[in-house]
Amino acid sequence: MNNQKTLLRICALALAVLMLGGCSAVISNPVVAKVGDVEIPYSQFASLFDTYSSYGMVDTSTAESLEEARAMVFDDLVEASLPLAIAHSQNITLTEEETAEAMESAQSILDSYLSSYMDESIADEAQREVAAIEAFDAEYKSMGITYDQVKAETEQGSLDQALGNKVMEQEKAKVPSVSEEEVRAWYDEQVAAQKEEYAADPVAYYTDSQYYSYYGEVQPLVAPEGLFYVKHILIMNDEASEDETSEDEMSSSSSATFRDSKALAETVLEKVQAGEDFDQLIEDYGEDPGMNTEPNKSLGYLIGEGFDSVYDQAFYDAAMQLKKEGDTSGIVEGSYGYHIIRRYGDVSTEPLAFEEVEEEILNYLNTQKQDEAYQETLKAWREEVPVTLYEKRVSYVGVN
């Protein structure tokens, strides 16, 4: 649901994006819902529906599921509009600084719209922007859309979003912070629960670690036995290296030749066996981009029993044959090319120290507590603020 809310904020409040991205065929743009004095136009509804559909977040296969999908879009748009309606009803406004930040955000969006229309051959910046606006207007003339309209809608959308966010943050700020005792109790409970969960399913530890690397929150607190890290030098196979060759490179010679990937892998293996620095060889020869990003670059890839569902089978089998730190494979041919794999450090099974994760847990629990309280506030606002839905006006959205 958090991902849905993120998409909602992007789609429901950046009106110019919605106009250009999802509503080019809309002749009129009627209001499909009212939340207090906030009006939700058809373009917002249709674009958000399309976004949810493209991400597989709604089912449109049956009439019943399609109706449920439209109801979900209505619910999310209403929820996004409630804090703005409350701001209006309570005469809450933005400060000069908050207004300036919102306008700066709007300008960034507008600059992105015009970027593809900028003619760099025009030296004068002001004239270049005028020409870009003229090109923009020409492209969207048939749709009845002008840059001035988009600019006004983008600026108003940014101001509305800032005001709605201000009300939301004010409500969340009213929630008292969790106590240190609550943080410690949660830590103890999670250590015990994770020991049991990860012992039964070590891949769950990998999944949670990956989630943490992308989204943050709280890292896994205790690892199961038998996990370790490996790094590898990947030399992509000949087919993959051919795919990487540009048309210019191919046309530069009437008889284009491609490297012998296995021979290159053998050359690299000789360097490994001669004692050259493995990390430097990864940097010099490795063709796995994942080895150049953290935490993989520093630690390596996490692996253990059952991880054959995570990695290429040949890679997994060879890695599992490495029994101690420093053990190195020969050339391993896998689906992507030729690997030379080295085992690095083992993963400690000691729980992370409470002090190391205390702040993460505190932030996580506070966010949860604030979100729960805010959901209750939204329910109260839903009872307080008049909401009108014009469902017939969206009855064809999602119909192929």
N, C-alpha and C positions, 0 to 999 in steps of 0.2 A: 504493500500500500504506500510506503514511503516513496518508491519509484514513481508510482502514479501521481503522487502529490508534486514531485519534482517536475514531471512533465506538465502537470496542470499549471503550475506557476509560469512555465515557459510559454505554454500555448494560450492560456486563458487571459493573460494580462499583457502580452506583447501583441497588441491588436494589429499592428502593421504587418507583423509576420503572418498572422492568421489571414489577413486580406490577400496577401500575395501568395501564400503557400497553399491555401486550401479553398479559396472562394472565387477563383477567376471566372467561374461560370454563373455566379449568382447575380441575377439581374437586380433584385432588391435585397435589402438586408433588414428584414423585420425583426422586431424585438421578440424573442422567444421565451423570456423569463424576466421577472422583476423581483429584486430583492431589496425591500425598502425603496429607496430612490435610485438604486443602481440597476441599470438596464443591461441585459445580456442579449446581444444581437445574434442572429442566425449564424453569422460568419464564425463567431467564437465556438458555438456549439458544433458546427460542421467540422471545423478544423480540429477541435479536440477529439471528436469522434474518430476522424481519420487517423489522428496520431495514435490513439488507443488501438485502433484496428491494425495499423502497421506494426505495432509492437506486440500484437497477439494478446492484448489485454482484455479484449471483449470477443464474445462469440456471436457471429451474425448468421449462423447456419440455419436457424429456424426462426419462425415468427416470434415465438416466445422468448428465445435468447436475444433476438434483436431488440425486443421491447425492454428487456432487462438491461441491455447495453445502453440504450438511450436514457433509461432511468439513472444509471450510474453516472453518465455524463452530466445529466441535470444536477444530481446530488453534488458532484465535485465542483461544478461551476457555482452552484448556490453557496457551498461551503467557502469557496475562494472569495465570494463577493460579500459574505457576512461582515467581516471586519471593516470593510470599506463602508458598508451601510451604517454600521455602528459609529464609525468615525464621523460620518455626516450627521447622524442623529444627536451625537454628543458634542458636536462642534470641535472635534479634535482636528488640528491642522499641523502641517509640517513647519519646522523652523526654517529660517533662511538657509542654514547649512544643509539641512536635509533636502530642501528643494534643489539646491545647487547640485548635490550628489545625484539626485534623480535625473536632473536635466543632463548631467554629464553621462549618465548611463544611457539615456535616450540618444544622445549624440553619437555614442559609440555604435549603437544599433544602426543609426542612420548612415554613418560612415561606412559600415559594412554593406549596406544596400547599394551605395554609390561606388564602392570600390571597383566593381567589374565594369563600370562605365567610364572610369577615369582614363583620359587620353594623356599619356605621359609625354607626348610630343608637344603639348601645350605647356609652355614654361611658367606662365603666370598661374599661381595657385588658385586665385579667385576665379579667373576665367576657366580654368580646368574644371572647377566645381560647377560653374554655370553650365558648361557643356555637358557634364555628366548628368545634371538634373534634366536637361533638355532631352538627352538620350533615354533616360529613365521614363520621362513622360511620353516619349514617342512609342516606346515598347508597350506601355500599358494603356495607351489611349483608347484602344478598342474595348477595354474592360471598364472604362470610366474611372480609372484610378490615376491620380496625379501625385507627384512628389509632395506637394504642399499638404494634401490630404493625409498622406502617410506620415509626414512630419508631425502634423497636429495630433494625429491618433497615437503616434509613438510617444510623444512627449506627455500626453494626457495619461496614456497607459502606464508610463514609468512613474508619474506622480501618484496615480491611483495605487500602484503596487507598493510604492514606498509608504503611503499612508496606511494601507491595509497591514503591511508588515509592522509598522509602528504600533498599531493597536494590538496586534498579535503578541509582539514582544513585551508590551506593557502588561498584558494579561499573564504571560508566562513569568514575568519578573515578580509577580505577587506570590508565587509558589515558594514556600520555604525550602531551603536546601536540605538534602538528606544528611543525616548525622554520620560521624566517623564510625559509630557502632554499627550502623546499617551497612556502611561500606565494608567493614570487616566481616560482618555476618554473610554478606553476599559473596565475598571472596571465599570464605570457608566452604560455603554451600557449593559453589561452582567448582572448586578444586576437587571435592569429593565426587560430584556428578560427572565431571570431565574425566577423571581417572577411570570411572566405570564405563563411560561411553566410548572413550578412545581405545580402551583395552579391547572392547568388543568390535570396534570398527576403526582401525588406525587411519583409514582414508578420511574419516570425518575430521581428524586433526588437520590433515592437509587442506581439506575444503574450508575449514574455519580459518586457517592461516592465510589462504588465498583471499578470502573475504576481507580479513583484516588489512591485508596489504593494499586492497583497492578502496575500502570504505572506512577503515578505521574502527571506531568504537573500542572494544576491549579485545586484546589478543588472547589466544588460547593460553590457559594458565599452567597446564601440565601436559607433557607429551607422553605417549605410550612408549613402551620398550621397543628397541630394535630399529629405530629410525636413524638415518644418517644422511649426509649431503654428498652429492657428486657434482663434479664439473666435467664438461666435455668440450672437445674441439670437433666441430661438425664441418666436414667438407661435403658440400651438397653434391649429389650425384650428377652425372653428365646431363641428364634431361633437365634437371632443375637449373643447372648453370646455363644451359641454352636458353631457358625461359628468361633468365636474368639479362641476356645479351640484348642490347638495344638495336633498333633497326639501323641506326647510323653505323654501329659497329659491324653489323652484318653486311651492309652495303659498301663498306669501305674496302672490301676485298671480294673479288669475284669468286674466290674459293675459301669462304670463311671456315676456320678451323676452331674446334673447341678443345679445351683442356682435357686431360685424362685425370678425372677426379680421384680415381683409386691410386694412381701413381703419385698424385700430390699428397694424398693421405699417408702413403708409405714414406714419403719424404719427411712429413711432419712427425710421423712416429719415430723415425730415426733421430730427430732432434729431441723428442721426449726421452728416448732411451739414452741419449747422450747427456741427459741431465739439464737441458735448458729449462728455463722457468716456464712452468705450465700456464700460469696466468698470462704471461707475456705472449705465449704461443696462441692462446685463445684470442688475445687482442689482435695478433698479427694474421692469423689464419682462420679463426673460427667464423662460421657463417650462420650461427644461431643468434638472432637478435636478442633472445631472452637472456643470453649470457652477458649482455652488456647493460642490463637494467637491474636495479636494486630491488629486493635483497639478493637476487640470484648471483649478481656479479661478485658480491662479497662472500656469500655463504655457499652458493651452489643450489642445485635442485634437491628438494626433500624427497626421500624415497624409503621404502620399506616393504614388508610383506603385504601383498594385496594391492600394490600400486600399479599392477599391470593394467588396470582400468584407466590409469592416468597417463601412462607413457606408451610409446611405441614398443611392441613386444620384444623386438631384438635388443633395443636399448635397455629395457627393464631387465631382461634375462642376464645381459652382460653386467649390468650394474650390481645385480644381486650376487654375482660371483666374486665381487671385491670384498674381502673379509676384514680388512683393517685399513686405517687411515694411510694414504700414500699408495695403496695398491692401484695399479693402472692396467687397463685392458690393452689388448692389441687392437687391430682394426676391426670394427664391428659394422657390418653392413645392415642398415635399417631402411625404413621407407623413405627417409629424407636424404640419405646419403651415407657417408662413412664417419663413424664416431670413434674417437679415442677418449676413453672415460677414466677419470681418476676419482677415487674415494677421498673425501675430505672428512671433517669432524663429525662425530656422533652427536645426536641430539640428546641433551640432558633430560633425564626423567624427573629431576627435582622440580617441584613447583616454583614458578616465578615468585620472587620475594614480594610480600605485600606492599612494601614501600615502592617497589618498581612500578607497580600497576595501580597504586592507590588513586592517583589523579585521573587516570583513564576511567576507572570504575566510578569515581565520584561524578565525572562529567556525564558518563553513560546513564547512571541512575537519576541524576538531576534532569537530564533530557527526557528520559522516560516519564518521570514524575510530572514534568511540565507539559509534555504532550498529552498525558492522560487528563490532566486538569484542564488543558485547553479544549480537549474534545468535549468535556462536560460543559465548558463555557459555550462552545458552538451549539450544543443541544439547547442550552438555555436561550441563546440568541435566536435559534430557529423558531422557538416558541414566541419570542418577543417581536421579531421582525416579520412583517407581512411578506409572504412569498407567493408569487403568481407564476404558474407555468402554462405556456401556450403549446401544449403537446402536439396539436394538429399541425402546427407550423414546422415541425421537424419529422413529420410522419414518413417522409420519403428518404430521410438520411439513413444510409446503410443499405438501401434497396438497390440491388444491381439490375 
